[in-house]
Amino acid sequence: MTSIKKVYGKWQARVTWHDDKGRRHSKVSSQ
């Protein structure tokens, strides 16, 4: 699941995924 939203005039992409152990990880990258 990838969601992109515009925050404070910048585009911010938030990527969330689950590993094989069921743990959730999220990574936010600003462009």
N, CA, C and O atoms as a GROMACS GRO file, in nm:
protein
  124
    1MET      N    1   0.085  -0.119   0.000
    1MET     CA    2   0.000   0.000   0.000
    1MET      C    3   0.088   0.125   0.000
    1MET      O    4   0.175   0.141   0.086
    2THR      N    5   0.065   0.210  -0.096
    2THR     CA    6   0.144   0.333  -0.105
    2THR      C    7   0.049   0.452  -0.113
    2THR      O    8  -0.041   0.455  -0.197
    3SER      N    9   0.071   0.548  -0.027
    3SER     CA   10  -0.012   0.668  -0.030
    3SER      C   11   0.076   0.790  -0.045
    3SER      O   12   0.181   0.802   0.020
    4ILE      N   13   0.033   0.880  -0.131
    4ILE     CA   14   0.110   1.001  -0.154
    4ILE      C   15   0.022   1.121  -0.121
    4ILE      O   16  -0.090   1.132  -0.170
    5LYS      N   17   0.074   1.210  -0.039
    5LYS     CA   18  -0.002   1.328  -0.004
    5LYS      C   19   0.090   1.449  -0.002
    5LYS      O   20   0.212   1.437   0.015
    6LYS      N   21   0.030   1.565  -0.019
    6LYS     CA   22   0.110   1.686  -0.023
    6LYS      C   23   0.104   1.752   0.114
    6LYS      O   24  -0.003   1.790   0.161
    7VAL      N   25   0.222   1.766   0.177
    7VAL     CA   26   0.227   1.822   0.311
    7VAL      C   27   0.326   1.938   0.312
    7VAL      O   28   0.440   1.924   0.270
    8TYR      N   29   0.280   2.052   0.361
    8TYR     CA   30   0.366   2.170   0.373
    8TYR      C   31   0.432   2.207   0.241
    8TYR      O   32   0.547   2.250   0.237
    9GLY      N   33   0.358   2.188   0.132
    9GLY     CA   34   0.411   2.225   0.002
    9GLY      C   35   0.505   2.123  -0.058
    9GLY      O   36   0.561   2.145  -0.165
   10LYS      N   37   0.524   2.010   0.012
   10LYS     CA   38   0.612   1.906  -0.041
   10LYS      C   39   0.533   1.776  -0.058
   10LYS      O   40   0.439   1.748   0.017
   11TRP      N   41   0.573   1.700  -0.157
   11TRP     CA   42   0.511   1.570  -0.177
   11TRP      C   43   0.578   1.468  -0.086
   11TRP      O   44   0.700   1.455  -0.084
   12GLN      N   45   0.496   1.396  -0.011
   12GLN     CA   46   0.549   1.299   0.082
   12GLN      C   47   0.488   1.162   0.053
   12GLN      O   48   0.366   1.146   0.053
   13ALA      N   49   0.573   1.066   0.028
   13ALA     CA   50   0.527   0.931  -0.003
   13ALA      C   51   0.547   0.842   0.119
   13ALA      O   52   0.656   0.836   0.176
   14ARG      N   53   0.441   0.773   0.158
   14ARG     CA   54   0.447   0.686   0.275
   14ARG      C   55   0.426   0.542   0.228
   14ARG      O   56   0.321   0.508   0.173
   15VAL      N   57   0.524   0.460   0.252
   15VAL     CA   58   0.515   0.321   0.209
   15VAL      C   59   0.507   0.231   0.332
   15VAL      O   60   0.591   0.239   0.422
   16THR      N   61   0.407   0.146   0.334
   16THR     CA   62   0.390   0.055   0.447
   16THR      C   63   0.388  -0.089   0.396
   16THR      O   64   0.319  -0.121   0.299
   17TRP      N   65   0.463  -0.175   0.463
   17TRP     CA   66   0.464  -0.315   0.422
   17TRP      C   67   0.480  -0.405   0.544
   17TRP      O   68   0.516  -0.360   0.652
   18HIS      N   69   0.452  -0.533   0.523
   18HIS     CA   70   0.466  -0.632   0.629
   18HIS      C   71   0.573  -0.732   0.589
   18HIS      O   72   0.580  -0.775   0.474
   19ASP      N   73   0.654  -0.769   0.686
   19ASP     CA   74   0.755  -0.871   0.654
   19ASP      C   75   0.696  -1.010   0.677
   19ASP      O   76   0.578  -1.024   0.712
   20ASP      N   77   0.777  -1.112   0.658
   20ASP     CA   78   0.727  -1.250   0.667
   20ASP      C   79   0.691  -1.289   0.810
   20ASP      O   80   0.631  -1.395   0.831
   21LYS      N   81   0.727  -1.205   0.908
   21LYS     CA   82   0.692  -1.237   1.046
   21LYS      C   83   0.568  -1.159   1.092
   21LYS      O   84   0.527  -1.166   1.208
   22GLY      N   85   0.508  -1.085   0.997
   22GLY     CA   86   0.385  -1.015   1.030
   22GLY      C   87   0.406  -0.879   1.092
   22GLY      O   88   0.311  -0.815   1.136
   23ARG      N   89   0.531  -0.833   1.097
   23ARG     CA   90   0.557  -0.702   1.154
   23ARG      C   91   0.538  -0.594   1.046
   23ARG      O   92   0.570  -0.614   0.929
   24ARG      N   93   0.486  -0.480   1.090
   24ARG     CA   94   0.460  -0.374   0.995
   24ARG      C   95   0.573  -0.271   0.996
   24ARG      O   96   0.620  -0.231   1.102
   25HIS      N   97   0.615  -0.231   0.879
   25HIS     CA   98   0.720  -0.130   0.867
   25HIS      C   99   0.667  -0.016   0.781
   25HIS      O  100   0.586  -0.038   0.690
   26SER      N  101   0.712   0.104   0.810
   26SER     CA  102   0.670   0.218   0.730
   26SER      C  103   0.791   0.306   0.699
   26SER      O  104   0.879   0.326   0.783
   27LYS      N  105   0.792   0.358   0.579
   27LYS     CA  106   0.903   0.442   0.536
   27LYS      C  107   0.846   0.567   0.471
   27LYS      O  108   0.760   0.558   0.383
   28VAL      N  109   0.893   0.683   0.513
   28VAL     CA  110   0.845   0.808   0.457
   28VAL      C  111   0.959   0.876   0.383
   28VAL      O  112   1.066   0.901   0.439
   29SER      N  113   0.935   0.905   0.257
   29SER     CA  114   1.037   0.972   0.178
   29SER      C  115   0.982   1.102   0.122
   29SER      O  116   0.872   1.103   0.066
   30SER      N  117   1.055   1.208   0.136
   30SER     CA  118   1.014   1.338   0.085
   30SER      C  119   1.087   1.366  -0.046
   30SER      O  120   1.205   1.336  -0.061
   31GLN      N  121   1.015   1.425  -0.138
   31GLN     CA  122   1.074   1.456  -0.267
   31GLN      C  123   1.082   1.606  -0.288
   31GLN      O  124   1.130   1.652  -0.392
   0.00000   0.00000   0.00000
